[in-house]
Amino acid sequence: MPIELDLTLLARIVERYGDGERPVTPATLSDVIDAEESAIEVWLDELASHELLAPVDGGYRPTITARELLELDIDLEDALVVLEFEAPDDDPAQTQEDSGEDC
């Protein structure tokens, strides 16, 4: 199932973290985003699950991946769609990896 990640939110998190290099929390973001802290927490967890944020000291910090993503020429008004899938059990790459064989 595709998941949409809000790039504007990610940009604000990176900016907010960069201002003081302190972990970003739902409470700190609620000052700049018009949303409930519980909704912000869900968004932060989702960004962290895609390795765009890392949990630290009761909050989150942006990862290098997040910073690199934001440096791309992407319209921040758009959403980034991440497709989640699992490799099939008969994936040849997985089979070679499990057997220790090199390609």
Number of C-alpha atoms within 10 A of each C-alpha: 8 10 12 14 18 16 20 15 20 22 17 15 24 21 13 19 17 14 9 9 12 14 19 25 21 20 15 14 19 15 10 12 14 9 12 12 17 12 12 19 16 12 17 25 17 16 22 17 11 14 15 22 25 18 17 12 10 8 17 22 24 25 16 13 13 20 15 10 16 17 9 8 7 12 11 14 10 12 15 16 12 12 9 9 8 5 9 8 8 8 9 11 12 13 12 12 11 9 8 9 9 7 6
